[in-house]
């Protein structure tokens, strides 16, 4: 544990920020701008403003929900790399923590590996949205791999801060799950001076840890508010907003999605029954017994099409009144890696010449 006399800095793992329809995305090239815009389709016409709950069975569809900006960017990078360079494209770890997304990208030619040692020399590898430790980058250089970095910019910001404060002589306290990919990557930036604390990423519980640390180390420096992942905060805030008036909360997300699991925990701590579901087939009929108002959301790596399927299934169970509850808007967008934008622009020029 860091000594009390050492300067301390708190870092966060910004556990994965605008709903984005992944299923059936079309990509539109903009020759003028040299970039790509993704267009979702098939979204349901939800009521935009929640006014009151009807007497029948109701769904409160929380917003924001689903894909965050970092997840959108990471998935776009893989799909555009496949389109521009052709398969196979190797991806270290799951690009995001969602089984549906990984399986769909695998079907298109993405090859998911645990470590870069599994990638043939000279091939292209994409780092996942959760980031990597410096040793992974070094291993890629030794293998002469062509790298596309899909690390969420918010995660990269934490890495940069960890390096900077370590160089300034601080001991670092990193709050997060020790075995989570984001924490592993951040820890790798300054392992000698970093101590991982806690096994939670619930916003309220993290605040409790910070409060305890400030009491023990009065001179400790904490992160600015914008260092904490906005998607994690916003989705938890939305759950808190409707928990009291909901009989049940369903969270669409994979079991290895940390932020999805936290949404379930937040609701349960407020006394609302809650379950994590991969898709509509995960819903147990007995969960719906006696439920009149059901809140529905999705973790930051879950595609909107899975939410739509859940809404369609619930309609067959009598939940026909769907109200979208927007707690706050999300308008964050992250740009693509410059090397990918350049490659796409070059491909456009070749096509134009042909």
N, C-alpha and C positions, 0 to 999 in steps of 0.2 A: 504494500500500500504506500502511496506517496506520503512523504513526511510533511508534517504540518507547516514546517518552515519553508518548504519549496513553493514557489508561485504555482498556482493551479489554474487550469483552463478547462471548462466543461465543453465537451463536444457532443453533438447528437448524431445518431444514425437517422437520417431523414427518411424513415420508412415510407417507402412509397405509400391527380392533380389535373378537367373538362371531359364530360362523358364523350365517348368517341365510338362510333359503330364500327367494330372490327370486321364483322362477318360480311363478306362480299364487298370489301372496299374497292373502289376504283381509284387509280392514280392518274392525275392529269398533269402533263408536262406544260410548263410555261416557258416557251422558248425565249421570250423577252427577258424574264427574270432569271432564267437558268435554275429554277428550283421546282419543287413538286408540292402540290397541294393534294390532300386526300379528301375524298368525298364519300361520306356514308350515305346509305339509302335504306329504305324500308322501316324507318322508325315509326312508332305508333303516334297517333295524334292525341297526346295526353293533354288534359286540361292544364293550363299553365299556372293557374293560381288556386291555392287551396282556400276555400271559404268556410265550408261546414261539411260535416259528415252526414251522409244520408242515412235513412233508417235501414237500408239493406246492408249487404256485406261490402265493405269498402277496402280499397287498397290506397295507402298513402305512399306514393312513389317519390322517394327522397331525391333531392337534387341540391348539390352535386352528388354524383354517384359514378362508379365505374372508372374507366380509363383516366389517368392523370396525364399531364403533358409529357412527363418523362417516359411513361409507358408508350404513349403514342409515338414519340420520337424513336424509341428503341425498336418497336415493331416496324415502323416505316423504314428504318435502316436495313433491317433484315430483308424485307420484301423488295425494297428498291435495289439492294445488292444482288438479290436473286435475278431480278429483272434486267439489271445492267450488266452483270458479269456472268450470269448463268450459274446453275448448280454444278457441283456442290458448294455451298457456303457453310463454313464451320462456325459454330457459336459455342463459346465457352459458358457452361452452365445454362440453365433455362434463361431465355432472354428476359422474361418476366415470370413471376410465379403464378402461372395459370396453365392448367393441363390442356384446355381447349386450344389456347393460342399456340402452345408448343406443338401440339399434334397437327394443327393446320399448317404451320410453317414447315414442319417435317415433311408433310405430304407435298410441299412445293419444292423441296430440295435442300432445306436446311438440315445440317447434321449437328446435333447437339453432343458436346463432349464435356467431360468433367475437367480436364486439364489440357493445356496447349500441347503437351507432349503427345497427345493423340492425333494432332493435326499434322498431315504430311508436310515436309519441308517446302517452304515457298508458297504455300497455299494461303488463302484469305481466312482470317478469323475475326469474329465480332465479339467484343466483350459485352457482357450482359448489362442491363440497366443498373445493376447493383454495384458495379465498379469492381476493380481488382487491386491487389497489393502490388507494390513495385516489383517484387520478385516475378510476378506473372509477366509483366512487361519485359523484364530482362530475358526471361525464357523465350518469349516471342522473338526478340531480337536475335538470340542465338540460333533460332530455327529459321531466321529470315522470313518470318511470316508477314504477310500483308495485313495490317490491322485496321479495322474500323471500330472506333470506340463508341459504344451506345450507352455509356455511363450517363445516368441522369445528371444534368448540370448542377442540381442541388447537392448531389452526392460528391461530385467533383469539388464543389465549394468547401465542403467539410474536409476533404482530403487536403486541400490547399491550406486551410486554416490549421490543421493538425501539424503539417510540416512547418508552417511559419512559427507557431507558438513553441514547438519543440526546439527550433533553432534559437528562439529567444530565451531558452532555459526553463520553460514551464514544464511541470508535470501535468499530464492530461488525464482527465476522467471522462471516459466514453460511456454514455448511457445507452444501453441497448442489449439485444440478445447476442451472447458471445458466439453462437454458432450460426448467426445470420450472415449471408454473403456481404452485406453492406458493412457490418461491424468488422468482419474479417479483413476486408479491403482497407478500411480506415485504420484499423489496428496495425496493419502492415506498413503504414507510412511512418510510424514512430513507435515501434514496439517496446523499446527500452524505457520509454517514459510514459507509457499509456497504461492505465488501469481500467478494465471494463467493469462497470458497476450496474447492478440491477438486471432483471430479466424481463423488463416491461417496456412497452412503447406507447402505452396509454398516456394521453396528454396529461390527464390529471395526476396519474401516478408519477410520471416524470417530473411534474412540478413539485411533488412531494419530496422526491429524491434531491432535487435542486435546493429546496428549502433546508433539508437536513445538512446538505453539504455546506451551505452558506453559514449555518450555525457553527459547524466544526471548523470551517476555514473562512473567517470573516473577509479576507482579502481575495477570495476566489473570484475569477472573472468568468461570467457566464456568457452564453451565446446571445446575440441579438434576436429579437422576435422573428425576423425574417429568415433566420437560420433553420427554423423548424419547418419541416415539410408542410406546405399549406394544404395539400390534399388530405393528409392524415388528420389535421385539425378540422378541416371543413366537414369531412364525412362523419367524424365523431360528433361534431356540433349538431349536424343534421339529425343524427340518431337521438341525441339528448333532447332535441327540440320536440320530437313527437312521441318519445317513449311513454310519457304519462297517459296519452290518449290512445295507445296502441295495445291490443291484446297479444300481439305476436309480431316479432321482427324476423324477417328472413334476409340473410346476407348472401348474395351470390359471390362465390369466390372459392379458390382451391384451398385444401387443408394446409398447404405449406405457405400460404399467403399470410404473413404476419399481420398486416394492417386489416385484413378481412376478419381474422380471428379477434382482433381487438374490438371491432365494431360489435361483435356478439357479446363480448365481455362488458362493454360499456352499457349495453341495454340490460343485461342481466343484473348488473350492479344497481340499476335504477328500478329493479323489480319487474322488468318486462321479460316475458319468455322470448328466447331468441335462438336461432339455429343457423349454422353455416351450411350452404348447399352448393354443390358443383353446378347443378342445373335443375330443371323442373322435375326430373326423375328422382331426385334426392328427397323430395318432399314426402313426408309420411302423413297419410290421411288423418291419423289421430291428432297430429299437431293442429289441425284446423277445427277440431271439435270445440264448439262454443265461441269461436273467434268471429267477431263482427268487424273489427277494424284491424287490418294487417298492414304493417309498414314494410316496405321493400326497398333495399338498397344493394349496392355492389361494391366490392373492394376495388382498389385502384388499378388492379391488373385484370379485371373481369370485363369482357366485351358486352356491349349493349344488347347484342342479339340473344344472349342467354337470359337477360332480364326480360326481353320481349317474350321469350318462350315461357318463362315463369308466369308472366301476366296472362298469356293465352291459356295456360293450364288452370290458373286460379279462376279464370272466367267460367270454366267448366264445373268449378266447385261452388259457383254462386257469387264470386267476387267480381261483379260486373261494373261497379262504380270505381273508376280509377282517377285519383286526384294527384297531380304532381305538386309536391311541396318544395319550393325553392327557398332554401335558407340563405344562400348568398351566391352571387354569380362567380364563375371562374372563367377567366379569359387568358390564361397563361399559355404561351406557345414557345417551344424551343426549336432552334434551327438545326439543320442537318450538319454532319461533319463536312468541312470544306472539301476534303478529298473525294467524298461521295458526290457532292454537288458538281465538282469539276468533272468527274467521270460521267455523270449524267449529261452535262452540257456537251462533252465530247461526243457522246453517243448520239445526241440530237443533231450535231453537225454532220456526223457520218451519214445519218439517215437522210438529212436534207440534201447532201451531195449525191446520194444514191438516187 
